[in-house]
Amino acid sequence: MLDMSWGEVMLIGGVALIVIGPKDLPKALRTLGQVTTKVRRMAGEFQSQFNEAIREAELEEVRRDVEGMKRSVDAARPAFNPVDTIRNEIRSAVEGRTASGEAVKDAGSFDVPRPTPNQQAAHLHAAPAPADDASPAQASKPETGPTP
């Protein structure tokens, strides 16, 4: 308590009793307690506002860092486009193949021919080819259960 010993507090209390008098001393001590409470409350509010200002300053610093990163990403975006990069790599690979002498039907098109519905139906209804290790006689014989 403000670096005072009990002896000093007793001396101040005795002087206050003599100067203020025993009649008004409780009223003075109550007023002193109220003033002390107000000072503590103001100090707590100041400290909380100070801490809030520090947090806001830290948040502002983080916000500036994020905006800086966003600007750097936006600046790099036109230079880095993965779709264009892949497209250019594929074109250069295809053009390199045609330049080396290999024949490529259509360098600009990557379409794969698809079977027509008639071809798909014919493929589904076609008879399966016999296995290579089976004899022709076994391939034509229908399999039945064990013979009795």
N, C-alpha and C positions, 0 to 999 in steps of 0.2 A: 504494500500500500504506500506508494510513493517513497519507498525506502526510508520509512520512519520506524523506530522501535516503539515498544509499548510505553516506555518511560516518556518519550516525546509526545505520544498521543495523550497520556494522562496529564502532562503539563499543559497542553493546548486545551484540554477539557476543563482543567481548573481555572485557567485564565478566562475561558469563555463563561464559566459559571460566575466568576466575579464580575466580568464586564457586562454580560447580558442580564444576569440575575437569574435566580431560581424560578421565577414566575414565567419568564419568556423563553427559557432554554428549551423546553420541549417543542415549542412552535418553531424555533430557529433550527433545531435538529431535523424536524419534519421538512422544512423548506430546503435545507441542505440535502436531504435524501431525495426530494423531488428533482432538484437541480442535477444531482448526480445521475438520477435515472434518465433525465432528458439528454444529458451529455453522452451517456452510454448508448442511448438509442440513436442519437445523431451519428456517433462514431460507427455504430453497426451499419447504418444506412450508407454512410460514406464508403465503408469498406465493401459493402455489397455492390454499390455503383462502380467502385473502382475495379472490382473483380469482373463485373459485367463488361466494363469498357475493355479490359484486357482480353476477355473472351471474344468480344466483337472484333478487336484488332487482329486476333489470331484467325478468326473466321474470315476477315477481310483478306488476310495474307493467303489463306487457303483458296479463297475465291479468285484472287489474282493468279495464283498458280494454275488453277483449273482453266481459267480463261486463256492463259498463255499456252497451255497444252492444246486447248481447242483451236486456237489460232494456228499453231504449228501443224496440227492435223489437217485443218482446212487448207493450209498452204501446200501440204504434201499430197492432198487428195487428187488434184488433176494429174500429178506426175505418176501416181500409182493407181492404176485401174487393173485389177486382176483379170477381168474378162478380156480387156484389150490385150493384155500381156500374153495370155494363153492363146488368143486368136492369132496374134503375130507369131508366136512360137510355132504353132501348127502350120501356118502359111509358109514360114521360112523352111520348115522341115519338108513340106510337100514340094516347094519350089527347088529345094536342094536335091530331092530325088529326081525330079524331072530334068534338072541340069546335069545330073550324073549319067543320064542315058536310060534310066528305067522308065518304062511307059506307065503313065498314069492316065486313066480314062478322062477324068474331069477334075482338075486340081481345085476348082472353086466349089465343088459340091461334095458333101460328105454323106449323101443319101445312100442308104442300103436298100437294094431292091427287095420288096416284100412280095410273098406269094399272093396270088389272087384267091378269092374265096373258093373257086372251082379247084384250084391246085391244092388248097388245104383239105378240101373234102376228099379229093382223090387220094391224098397221102394218108388220111385217117382210115379210109376203107380198103386200102391196099393190103394184100395178104403179106404176112411177114415172110421174109426170106429164110430158107433153111439154114441151120448152123453148119459150119464147115466140117466139123468132126463127125456129124451124123451121116450115115449112109443113105442113099436115095430110097432104099426100101423102107428104112425106118422112118424117114421123113414123110412118106405117103401113108403109112399105117397110123390109124388113129390110136391113141393110147387109151387103154382100158385098164381096169384093175387087174390084180393077179389072176392068173389062170388056174382053175381048179384041177 
